[in-house]
Amino acid sequence: MIITRSSAFISFIQQLSIMIDHEIFHSTNEVKQHIKEEDVVDWLEEEHCRKYSDFTMSHFDREDRKEIHDSIKYIWNIYDKDGYEGLIHDNGLTLLIVYTAELMDEV
């Protein structure tokens, strides 16, 4: 399943980029765990949006969140073997950006 609303992807990449710019770090293992649990958007919102006014994920409705989770998990299942994880070792937010960019290519 691939998101057909590219604006959700763009907004998600923007929020991830803001977090990285603010030196927020989550390990790739931590991010992979939340991909498995299918709660990436909810987790990031809980961790950061309530603490920092610069971040917002409130514009993602339940359908957007489900599509983002399903789509990221889809891409992760494709590239998990040796793909981008072989290139991105540290910040899992960067991994989410790369996966989301891959999804943009599919839209």
N, C-alpha and C positions, 0 to 999 in steps of 0.2 A: 504494500500500500504506500503510495507516494502522495504527499500533500500537493494539492492543485492550487492552493492559494500562496503564491510566491511572497506576498506581503508578510505572511507569518514568518517565513524563513528569514526574510530581510530584517524584520524586527528582532527576531531571536539572535541573529548574528550581531546586530547593533548592540543589544544588551550584553552579550558575551564579550564583545570588544570593549565596552565601557568597564566591565568588571576586570578584564585583563589590564586595562590602562590604569585602574586603581590598585594594581598589584595584588589582586585577589587570586589565590592559588588553590586549586584542588588537584590532587594527584590523578593520573590516568586511571589508577585502580579504583579510586573513589567514584570517579565519573562512570566507569564501566559498571560498578555496582548499581548505580542509579539508573543506568540504561537497562540493566536486567530487571530492576524493580519497576521500570516504566514510570518513574516519578521525577524525571530530570527538571522539568519546569517548576513543579511544586516544591522540590527540594531547593532549587536556587532561589526561588521566591522566599521561602522560609528562612534560608541562610542569610540572604543579603537585602532583599527589597524592604523588609521591615526594619532593617538597621540603617540603611542608607537611602536618602531621598533621591539619589541620582539614578537608581535602578527601579524599573517597573516591569512587572509581568502581568499586571492586572488586566491589561487589554486582551490577553489570551483567554478566550472563553473555554468551556469544557471541551468543545469539539476541536478547537485549535490545539489544545494541550494533548488530546488523544492522538491527533494526526502527527504532531511533532514527535511524540514518544514513539508511535508506531513506525514512523519514517526513519527516525534515528536508529531504532533497533534494527530495522531492515538493512540500512547501510552498514551498521556495525557488524551484523551477521555476515555480510559480504567481505568486509575488509579486516575483520578481527584476526584472521589467520596470520598474515604477515604484512598487511597493507600499511596504512598510515601509522599504526602503532609501532612499527619498526622505525619510523622517522620521528615520531613525537613521543618523547619519554617522560616529560615532566608535567607540564600543565595540562590537565584534562580539559580545561575550557578551550584550549587551542584545538584539541581533538574534536570537540563538539562543533567548533567553527568549520573545520575541514569536512566533517561529515555533513553538516548543513549545506556547505557549498556544493558538495557532491549532489545533494538533493536538488539544489537549484538547477543543476545541469540536467536533471531529470524532468523538471517542470516544463 
